[in-house]
Amino acid sequence: MLRIDDIVIFAVLDDAGMCDVVQQGDFQKLGPLHPIQTREAMTHLAYCNLRLTPRPAFQTTMDASGQMWVEARYIPDRFELSQPTDEHYGKLLSFAMQDIPLSPEERANALAGKFSLVFNEKGEFIDIPMR
């Protein structure tokens, strides 16, 4: 994730674009993200990438002149996501939120994977006003 002022760029590496396909529905529900919400969105992408199976494979090649390029060696026709667990997601989310001021209860819920600043219980986007 790269953030410059009001612009955030998310990049998922080594997924061959598969996380874009998986997260597309959720990301279409998003409105303008508060800076705190960008961390949770990044966590969703990272967790998706960790759950991909089978993994795509890439190869980096360098010729004698020093020119380098990356090639896809294996892109699966189909992929699946391993079974999600709140515990694994919570570890990622808790790490992403470690320097955000949260109450002890919110921090415990983040670690348990049961905390969101992006979507409410109904799956609707939470609009946090920018100040």
DOSENU-348080 format. One line per field, with one value per atom (N, C-alpha, C): residue in one letter; atom name; x, y, z. Coordinates in pm, 1 decimal, always signed. Each point is the difference from the previous one (the first is absolute). Example, Ala and Ser with C-alpha at 12.3 -4.5 7.8 and 13.67 -1.06 7.14 Angstrom:
BEGIN
r = [A  A  A  S  S  S]
a = [N  CA  C  N  CA  C]
u = [+1319.0  -89.0  +90.0  -35.0  +82.0  -77.0]
v = [-569.0  +119.0  +120.0  +105.0  +119.0  +109.0]
w = [+780.0  +0.0  +0.0  -72.0  +6.0  +73.0]
This chain:
BEGIN
r = [M  M  M  L  L  L  R  R  R  I  I  I  D  D  D  D  D  D  I  I  I  V  V  V  I  I  I  F  F  F  A  A  A  V  V  V  L  L  L  D  D  D  D  D  D  A  A  A  G  G  G  M  M  M  C  C  C  D  D  D  V  V  V  V  V  V  Q  Q  Q  Q  Q  Q  G  G  G  D  D  D  F  F  F  Q  Q  Q  K  K  K  L  L  L  G  G  G  P  P  P  L  L  L  H  H  H  P  P  P  I  I  I  Q  Q  Q  T  T  T  R  R  R  E  E  E  A  A  A  M  M  M  T  T  T  H  H  H  L  L  L  A  A  A  Y  Y  Y  C  C  C  N  N  N  L  L  L  R  R  R  L  L  L  T  T  T  P  P  P  R  R  R  P  P  P  A  A  A  F  F  F  Q  Q  Q  T  T  T  T  T  T  M  M  M  D  D  D  A  A  A  S  S  S  G  G  G  Q  Q  Q  M  M  M  W  W  W  V  V  V  E  E  E  A  A  A  R  R  R  Y  Y  Y  I  I  I  P  P  P  D  D  D  R  R  R  F  F  F  E  E  E  L  L  L  S  S  S  Q  Q  Q  P  P  P  T  T  T  D  D  D  E  E  E  H  H  H  Y  Y  Y  G  G  G  K  K  K  L  L  L  L  L  L  S  S  S  F  F  F  A  A  A  M  M  M  Q  Q  Q  D  D  D  I  I  I  P  P  P  L  L  L  S  S  S  P  P  P  E  E  E  E  E  E  R  R  R  A  A  A  N  N  N  A  A  A  L  L  L  A  A  A  G  G  G  K  K  K  F  F  F  S  S  S  L  L  L  V  V  V  F  F  F  N  N  N  E  E  E  K  K  K  G  G  G  E  E  E  F  F  F  I  I  I  D  D  D  I  I  I  P  P  P  M  M  M  R  R  R]
a = [N  CA  C  N  CA  C  N  CA  C  N  CA  C  N  CA  C  N  CA  C  N  CA  C  N  CA  C  N  CA  C  N  CA  C  N  CA  C  N  CA  C  N  CA  C  N  CA  C  N  CA  C  N  CA  C  N  CA  C  N  CA  C  N  CA  C  N  CA  C  N  CA  C  N  CA  C  N  CA  C  N  CA  C  N  CA  C  N  CA  C  N  CA  C  N  CA  C  N  CA  C  N  CA  C  N  CA  C  N  CA  C  N  CA  C  N  CA  C  N  CA  C  N  CA  C  N  CA  C  N  CA  C  N  CA  C  N  CA  C  N  CA  C  N  CA  C  N  CA  C  N  CA  C  N  CA  C  N  CA  C  N  CA  C  N  CA  C  N  CA  C  N  CA  C  N  CA  C  N  CA  C  N  CA  C  N  CA  C  N  CA  C  N  CA  C  N  CA  C  N  CA  C  N  CA  C  N  CA  C  N  CA  C  N  CA  C  N  CA  C  N  CA  C  N  CA  C  N  CA  C  N  CA  C  N  CA  C  N  CA  C  N  CA  C  N  CA  C  N  CA  C  N  CA  C  N  CA  C  N  CA  C  N  CA  C  N  CA  C  N  CA  C  N  CA  C  N  CA  C  N  CA  C  N  CA  C  N  CA  C  N  CA  C  N  CA  C  N  CA  C  N  CA  C  N  CA  C  N  CA  C  N  CA  C  N  CA  C  N  CA  C  N  CA  C  N  CA  C  N  CA  C  N  CA  C  N  CA  C  N  CA  C  N  CA  C  N  CA  C  N  CA  C  N  CA  C  N  CA  C  N  CA  C  N  CA  C  N  CA  C  N  CA  C  N  CA  C  N  CA  C  N  CA  C  N  CA  C  N  CA  C  N  CA  C  N  CA  C  N  CA  C  N  CA  C  N  CA  C  N  CA  C  N  CA  C  N  CA  C  N  CA  C  N  CA  C  N  CA  C  N  CA  C  N  CA  C  N  CA  C  N  CA  C  N  CA  C  N  CA  C  N  CA  C  N  CA  C]
u = [+85.3  -85.3  +90.3  -33.5  +70.2  -103.2  +21.7  -93.3  +75.4  -48.6  +53.9  -118.1  -5.0  -111.5  -132.1  -89.5  -131.7  -5.6  +112.9  +2.2  +64.7  -66.8  +52.6  +9.6  +114.3  +19.9  +23.1  -83.1  +16.3  +65.3  +97.5  +63.2  +12.3  -42.7  +14.7  +97.9  +107.4  +103.1  -16.2  +40.8  +1.6  -138.2  -103.7  -134.2  -58.7  +71.4  -46.1  -137.8  -28.8  -127.4  -118.2  +23.9  -110.9  -69.5  +73.0  -63.1  -92.8  +29.6  -89.4  -135.8  +1.8  -124.5  -79.1  +68.4  -65.8  -57.4  +76.0  -39.9  -84.0  -20.5  -68.3  -136.8  -79.4  -133.4  +5.9  +89.2  +12.7  +54.1  +97.7  +61.1  -95.0  -96.3  -97.5  -94.4  -12.3  -85.8  +67.4  +130.5  +74.5  -31.6  +2.5  -4.5  +139.7  +12.2  +132.3  +47.1  +119.8  +53.2  +70.5  -30.0  +75.5  +137.1  +107.3  +132.1  +4.4  -76.6  -2.9  -62.3  -101.2  -66.8  +89.9  +97.3  +89.2  +78.8  +30.5  +74.5  -83.1  -127.5  -86.9  -17.3  -16.2  -11.7  +126.9  +115.6  +126.6  +5.0  -50.2  +0.0  -86.7  -114.6  -85.9  +74.1  +71.6  +75.2  +112.9  +72.1  +109.5  -52.3  -111.6  -57.4  -48.9  -59.9  -42.2  +121.2  +109.2  +120.7  +55.3  -3.5  +49.9  -84.8  -127.2  -92.5  -7.6  +63.5  -6.8  +64.7  -68.6  +54.9  -59.5  +75.2  +146.0  +59.9  +124.0  +69.3  +49.6  -12.9  +66.4  +151.3  +76.2  +146.6  +57.7  +102.1  +65.0  +149.7  +64.1  +144.3  +60.4  +106.4  +73.4  +122.7  +20.6  +110.7  +82.8  +133.0  +88.5  +90.9  +11.0  +89.1  +139.5  +94.6  +139.1  +16.5  -90.1  +10.3  -53.3  -59.4  -54.8  -147.1  -61.8  -143.5  -75.7  -100.9  -73.1  -148.2  -67.4  -144.2  -56.4  -129.0  -70.2  -99.5  -3.4  -92.5  -86.5  -122.2  -87.0  +38.6  +33.0  +32.9  -122.6  -86.9  -119.7  -111.9  -108.1  -120.6  -111.8  -54.0  -104.8  -125.1  -62.5  -126.4  -109.8  +5.2  -95.1  +79.2  -53.0  +62.7  -108.2  +40.5  -90.7  +62.2  -81.1  +49.3  -9.1  +107.5  -4.8  -106.2  -41.1  -105.0  +44.1  -81.5  +39.7  -10.7  +87.0  -11.3  +11.4  -82.8  +4.9  +136.6  +59.8  +128.8  +109.2  +10.1  +104.3  -24.4  -124.9  -33.2  +26.2  -37.0  +18.6  +144.8  +90.5  +142.7  +46.4  -43.7  +36.4  -61.6  -128.0  -69.8  +60.1  +28.1  +57.7  +136.0  +79.6  +130.1  -18.8  -93.7  -24.1  -51.3  -68.4  -60.0  +82.2  +121.1  +75.1  +26.4  +12.5  +26.3  -122.5  -117.1  -125.9  -57.1  -45.7  -56.6  -135.3  -0.1  -122.1  -17.9  -124.4  -25.7  +49.7  +20.6  +41.2  -98.7  -130.4  -100.2  +12.7  +18.1  +17.2  +126.7  +107.0  +125.4  -16.3  -69.3  -25.7  -86.8  -100.8  -84.2  +78.3  +90.5  +84.6  +85.2  +62.3  +83.3  -82.2  -125.9  -88.4  -58.7  +29.8  -52.3  -146.5  -48.0  -142.4  -15.3  +68.3  +0.6  +5.9  -76.6  +5.4  -29.7  +79.4  -26.0  -46.3  -11.4  -37.4  -145.7  -42.8  -136.6  -69.5  -128.8  -77.7  -50.9  -81.8  -50.8  -82.8  -59.2  -81.9  +82.5  +131.9  +85.6  -0.4  -51.3  -6.5  +124.7  +43.5  +117.2  -23.9  +97.9  -4.7  +70.8  -73.5  +55.3  +56.2  +132.3  +64.4  +37.8  -54.6  +29.8  +147.5  +52.1  +137.4  +1.0  +104.6  +10.0  +121.5]
v = [-116.3  +116.3  +123.1  +93.2  +127.0  +110.6  +91.0  +111.1  +130.9  +84.9  +133.7  +95.6  +77.4  +92.1  -77.2  +31.4  -62.3  -120.5  -41.0  -110.4  -122.2  -114.1  -126.1  -98.2  -66.4  -103.5  -131.6  -98.1  -133.3  -87.6  -78.4  -94.0  -134.1  -104.0  -135.7  -70.0  -50.6  -65.3  -151.2  -63.5  -147.0  -63.8  +71.3  -58.1  -11.5  +50.5  -3.6  +63.8  +101.5  +70.7  -70.6  -111.5  -78.1  +69.7  +74.8  +69.4  +110.0  +57.5  +99.9  -62.0  -120.1  -70.3  -29.7  -47.6  -39.1  +121.1  +107.3  +115.2  +101.7  -20.4  +97.6  +39.7  -95.7  +29.6  +89.2  -32.1  +83.1  +138.3  +6.3  +128.5  +91.0  -56.8  +83.2  +70.5  -51.5  +61.2  +118.4  +15.0  +102.0  +139.8  +92.6  +142.3  +54.2  +130.5  +56.1  -56.0  -52.6  -62.5  +101.6  -7.2  +73.4  -69.2  +72.2  -63.9  -125.0  -1.1  -119.4  -118.4  +26.2  -106.5  -62.3  +75.3  -56.2  -118.6  +2.8  -111.7  -127.7  +14.8  -117.8  -53.7  +89.2  -43.8  -73.4  +51.7  -65.5  -139.2  -10.3  -128.2  -102.4  +42.4  -91.4  -54.8  +86.4  -44.7  -94.9  +32.3  -86.5  -136.9  -1.2  -126.4  -83.2  +63.7  -69.9  -64.9  +74.1  -52.5  -120.8  +4.8  -112.3  -126.0  +17.0  -114.6  -61.1  +59.8  -52.2  -137.0  -88.9  -131.3  -51.1  -56.9  -7.1  +137.1  +16.4  +126.8  +15.7  +118.2  +25.0  +3.9  -22.1  +1.4  +91.2  +74.7  +94.5  -25.2  +47.3  -18.4  +132.5  +41.0  +120.4  -42.5  +64.1  -34.2  +125.7  -17.9  +110.2  -45.7  +82.8  -35.6  +56.7  -26.6  +39.4  +152.2  +76.4  +146.7  +57.5  -83.4  +45.0  +34.2  -18.5  +25.1  -112.9  +38.3  -97.7  +5.5  -115.1  -7.1  -115.0  +9.3  -102.9  -68.1  -131.6  -78.9  -86.2  -20.3  -93.2  -141.8  -83.8  -139.4  -88.3  +33.2  -81.5  +89.7  +7.6  +69.7  -104.0  -34.2  -102.7  +42.4  -96.3  +27.0  +32.6  -68.4  +22.0  +14.6  +75.8  +9.6  -5.4  -30.1  -3.9  +80.9  +31.2  +64.3  -100.4  -10.5  -88.8  +51.7  -84.6  +35.0  +120.2  +105.1  +115.3  -31.0  +62.2  -9.8  +140.0  +29.2  +130.2  +23.1  -107.8  +12.1  +49.2  -59.9  +41.8  +142.1  +28.5  +135.7  +100.5  -36.1  +88.5  +35.8  -94.8  +29.6  +105.1  -13.3  +98.9  +136.1  +0.4  +124.6  +68.6  -76.2  +55.9  +63.8  -64.7  +56.1  +130.5  +1.4  +119.6  +116.3  -30.1  +102.9  +28.5  -52.1  +7.5  +141.9  +97.0  +136.2  +91.2  -59.2  +74.2  +2.7  +115.9  +4.6  -70.9  -117.8  -79.2  -27.1  -21.6  -38.5  -143.1  -41.8  -138.4  -101.7  +31.1  -90.5  -7.1  +115.1  +1.2  -74.6  +19.0  -68.6  -151.5  -44.3  -143.5  -54.0  +76.2  -42.8  -4.9  +95.4  -2.2  -126.2  -32.3  -119.9  -126.4  +3.2  -115.5  -3.8  +102.8  +3.7  +38.0  +66.8  +36.6  +150.9  +73.7  +145.0  +58.8  +104.3  +65.2  +148.1  +78.6  +142.4  +31.4  -103.7  +18.6  -38.5  -116.0  -46.6  -23.5  +36.7  -25.3  -145.2  -35.5  -137.0  -43.8  +95.1  -31.7  -5.8  +22.1  -1.3  +130.6  +105.2  +131.0  +81.9  +81.1  +84.6  +99.5  +15.5  +97.2  +125.8  +108.8  +126.2  +75.9  +4.2  +75.3  +136.8  +107.2  +133.0  +34.4  +63.9  +48.2  +133.2  +23.7  +127.6  +74.6]
w = [+0.0  +0.0  +0.0  -85.5  -7.9  +11.4  +94.0  +17.4  -14.5  -90.3  -17.9  +7.0  +106.3  +24.2  -2.9  -94.5  -6.8  -93.2  -53.8  -96.4  +64.2  -13.0  +52.5  -115.3  -10.3  -100.7  +73.6  -31.7  +56.3  -106.1  +39.0  -92.1  +70.4  -68.0  +51.9  -92.5  +56.0  -80.6  +4.8  -106.8  -11.1  +6.8  -44.5  +0.8  -140.4  -102.1  -139.9  -16.9  +80.5  -11.5  +63.4  +67.0  +55.1  +116.6  +82.1  +112.6  -49.3  -114.0  -58.7  -30.2  -52.4  -33.0  +128.0  +103.0  +124.7  +73.7  +8.0  +80.8  -76.7  -128.8  -82.4  +55.9  +43.7  +53.2  +122.4  +94.2  +120.0  -33.8  -87.6  -30.9  -78.0  -70.2  -70.6  +97.2  +122.6  +101.2  +69.3  -19.3  +72.2  -48.6  +94.7  -31.5  +23.5  +14.3  +32.8  +134.6  +1.5  +121.0  +88.9  +128.1  +101.0  +8.6  +30.7  +8.0  +88.5  +108.3  +85.9  -74.7  -82.1  -73.9  -106.8  -49.7  -102.2  +55.3  +126.1  +60.1  +1.9  +29.3  -0.7  -141.8  -98.6  -139.6  -42.8  +39.0  -30.1  +64.4  +121.5  +70.8  -72.8  -51.9  -76.5  -121.8  -70.5  -118.2  +38.4  +106.6  +44.1  +42.9  +71.5  +46.5  -118.1  -97.5  -122.1  -66.1  -11.9  -64.1  +75.6  +130.2  +80.4  -16.7  -31.9  -9.2  -139.5  -100.8  -137.2  -12.5  -67.7  -28.6  -130.4  -90.7  -2.2  -28.4  +37.2  -17.0  -143.2  -58.3  -127.6  +23.6  -105.1  +11.5  -107.3  +37.7  -89.9  -2.2  -105.3  -14.4  -43.2  +67.4  -37.9  -79.6  -114.8  -88.1  -26.3  -9.6  -33.5  -113.1  -104.4  -110.0  +26.7  -90.2  +18.1  +10.5  -60.1  +5.6  +130.9  +83.5  +127.4  -5.7  -117.6  -12.5  +70.0  +76.5  +81.2  -34.3  +8.6  -18.7  +81.2  +25.5  +77.1  -92.5  +6.1  -81.6  +91.1  -43.7  +71.3  -40.9  +96.9  -29.2  +11.1  +95.5  +20.3  +51.1  -75.6  +42.6  -0.7  +115.2  +4.0  -77.3  -65.5  -68.7  +101.2  +113.3  +109.1  +128.1  +89.4  +130.6  +105.9  +118.5  +114.4  +111.6  +96.6  +121.0  +113.4  +76.7  +116.0  +96.5  +90.6  +95.9  +84.3  +7.0  +81.6  +149.0  +75.7  +145.5  +57.8  +97.8  +65.1  +63.9  +53.8  +68.7  -95.4  -119.6  -94.7  -50.7  -36.1  -45.3  +112.2  +121.4  +114.5  +25.3  -19.3  +17.5  -100.1  -124.9  -101.7  +32.0  +35.1  +28.5  +122.5  +101.7  +121.5  -29.7  -83.5  -37.3  -77.9  -94.8  -81.4  +84.7  +109.9  +84.3  +126.1  +7.7  +125.9  +49.5  -88.8  +46.7  -9.7  -20.4  -3.8  +141.4  +47.7  +136.1  +6.2  +56.9  +19.0  +147.6  +40.1  +138.7  +19.9  +124.2  +24.3  -59.1  +7.2  -56.5  -152.8  -65.2  -145.6  -41.0  +76.9  -30.8  +13.9  +103.1  +19.0  -113.5  -42.5  -111.9  -130.4  -20.8  -120.9  -0.3  +112.0  +8.7  -21.5  +39.6  -19.3  -141.2  -82.4  -136.7  -6.3  +102.2  +8.7  +17.5  -82.4  +10.5  -140.2  -24.9  -130.6  +12.9  -68.3  -14.8  -141.9  -83.4  -140.1  -24.7  +52.3  -22.1  +133.9  +7.2  +120.9  -0.1  +98.7  +13.6  -120.4  -71.5  -117.6  -128.6  +12.0  -118.2  -77.1  +63.7  -64.9  +35.4  -94.4  +19.7  +113.0  +88.0  +108.1  -48.6  -9.1  -47.5  +119.6  +10.5  +108.3  -57.7  +56.0  -55.1  +12.4  -103.3  +2.0  +74.9  +75.2  +73.5  -43.1]
